[in-house]
C-alpha cells in the first residue's frame, strides 16, 4: 500500500463482483504494443494479458455522499516504468456515456461506450458486453463466472499477487507517460470457473486469442480511493 492518502483520495468508489481472467503469453507479443518508456513486467518469464470485469459503484469526489455507478470490462497487461510496477490498459469498456467521456478527458484512458448486462446465472454471474462507441473497433464478451471457495487475501510473491496487487496505471498523455494511483485493502480472492461463450476483445486490440486455459479469480470487491493522473 502507499503511505498516506492525501494525493490518492480525490475520488472514492467501490469495485464489486470483480473477475480476473488471465492468459500467459510470450513477452514478445506484448512488447511492441507498449509505449517506448514502458517495459513488459513478467512472472516466470511470461507476460500476462487479462480481461477484468466488475461493477463500479458510488464513484464520487471526496466528501460527496452520493456517487455514480456503472459496469466496466477492460483488457490489460502488466508493465514497469523506471522500475515501478503497474497496469497498462488497451481498453476500458463501460456502460455509461458520462463516465466514459469524463474518464477519457480527465484520466487519458482508452474508455469506450458499451451496452452491458450483468445478472445471476446458474449460481454464478453472467457478464455480457457489446461495444457501441462510435468509430471504435467492435468488441463483444459473454461469460458466466462461478466463484469457488472462500475469499482470502493472497500471499506476496505468488502469481495471484503479481496479477491483482497493482496500485498504479500508466497511460500516454500529450506525448508523455502519465501515471494514476489508487489505494485499497488487499484483494480478497476466490478461485473461479468460467464459461466463455464469446470474446472478441483480443481481436479488437490487435491480438490473437491466446491458446490454453486461462487463470481465473473472483473477488467480492474492495473500497478504493484514487488521485488525478500526473506526468510520470
N, C-alpha and C positions, 0 to 999 in steps of 0.2 A: 504494500500500500504506500501511498505518498503521504509524507508527514504534512499535516495541516490541510485545510480545505479552502482557504480563502480564495485562491485563484482557480479552484475547480468546483466552486459552489455557486456558479452563476445560474445554472439550470438544475432542476431536480426532476426526477422521473422514476418510474418503476418498470423494470423489464420482467415480464411474466410469461410462463409457459414457453420456455426457450428450448429449442432443439438445435443440436450441432451435428452436422453430417459432413465428415471429412474424408478425403481421399489422398493417399500419398502419391507424389509424382516426382519425377526427376527434377532437380533444381534447374536444369537447363530449359525446362518447359516454362518456368515462371520468370526466370531472369530477364529475357528480352521484353517482357511486358511491364517492367518496373522503370520508374524514373532513374536517371543515372546515379543519383546520390543515395539510393536505397539498395540494400543488399538482401538477398534471399536469406531468411532465417530457417534453419533446418533442425530436425530431430532425427537422430540415427541416419544422418546423411540424406534425408528425404525432405523435400519441400511438401507443403500441405495446402490443398485447396478445400475450402469449406463453405457449405451453404448453411446459413444460420437464420432461423425464423423465430419470431416472437411477437408478443403484444406489448406495445409501449404505452403505458398508462400514466396519467397525471403529469404530463410534461408541462412545466411551469417555471417561470423565473423565481428566484429565491424570494420568500416572504409572500408569494401569491398563493392563496389557499386552494384555488380550483384550477385544474390543469386540463390539457388536451390529450386525446388518446388516438392511436391508430396502430395498424399492424405493419410489420416490416419483414422483408426477406432479402438477405444480402449474400453476395458471393465475395469471398475474401481470401487473402493469403497472409503470410507472416514474414516480417521484414525487420531489418535493423538499420538505424541511421546513427552514424557516429557511435556505434556500439549499443544504442538504446533499442530495446525490442518494442515492436508494435504491430499494428494491423494495417494492411493496405486493402482498400475496397475497390473492386471492379464495378460493383453496382450496389445500390440500396433501393429496392423497390418498396413502395409504401402506398397504402390506400387512402391517402389524404392529400388533396390538392394544395391546401395551405401549408401543411407540414413539409411537403416536397419543395415548394417554392422557397420557403424560409431556409430550409437546410441547404439548398443549392446556393443561396445568396450569402448566408451568414457563415457556413462551415465549409464551403467549397467542395462539397462531397457530391459524388455522382448519383444523386437520388432520381428516381423515375416514378411516375404515377402508375398505379396498377389497381386492378379490381381483385379483391381478396375475400375469401370466406374461410372462417375457422369454426369448426364445430366438433362435438364429441362423436366418435365413430368407432364401434367395435371395441370399446374400452380404452381407446386412445384418442388422439387429436388429429383430425384431418385438416390439412392446411393446403388451400388452393390459391394460386395467384396467376393472373394473366396481365401482362404489361399493357398499358393503354397510353403511354406517354407519346405525344406527337413527335414523329421523326426519329424515334429510338428503335433499335433492333427489337423484334418481338422476342418475348421470353415468357415461358409458362412453367409452372411447377404444380404437382399434385401428389401429395404423400400423406400417409397416416403414420403417426409416431406413437409407439406404445411404450411408455416408461416401465422399467422393471426395478424392483428392489427399493432400497431406502436411500433418500438423498443425503449425501455426506460430503464434506469438503475433501478436495483431492490433496495428495501428498506432493510436496515440492520435488521437482526433478523427474516427474513422470510425464508421459506423453499427454495425459489429460491436463496437467498443469500447463504444459507448453501451449496447448491449443486454446485454453479458455482464460488463463490468468494474464490478460493483456490490458493495460491501462493507458495505452497511447494509440492513436491512429495517425497515419501520415497521409497527406494529400498534396496535390500540386495547386498552387495559388499564385497567379500572376507571374508564372515562370520560376517560382521558388518552391521549396518544400516547406509545407506548414505542418504543424503538429497540434492535435487536440488531445486533451487528457480527461479521463474520468476517474471516479473513485467509488468503490463499493466494497462490501464484505466479500470474503472468498466465496466462490460459487458453490452452492450445494448441488451435487451432481448425482444422477442415477444412470445406470445402463439403460439402453433402449433398443427396441426393434423398430424397423420401418418397412412399410410397403410403398415403394416409389413407383407411381403409375406413369408419371410424365415429368420430364426435366429437360428443358432447353436452355437453362441458364448458362451452361458452359459454352454452348454454341454461340449464344448472344454476345459473349465476351471474347470470342475468338479462340476458345479452347476445344479440344476434343474431350468427350466424356471419359474420365479416367476409367481404366479397367479395374476389376476386382471389387470385393465387397468394401463398403465404406465403414468408417469408425463412427459409432453413434453414441450420443449422450443427450440427456434431457435434464433440465433444471426447472423447478417451480418458479425461480426468479430471484432477483436482488433489487434493492433500492439503490439508485445511482445519483451521483452529483457530477456535473460536467462544467467545464470552463469554455471560454472562447478559443477559436483557432488562432495560433500565432506563428510567426516565422520560426522555423526550427533552427 
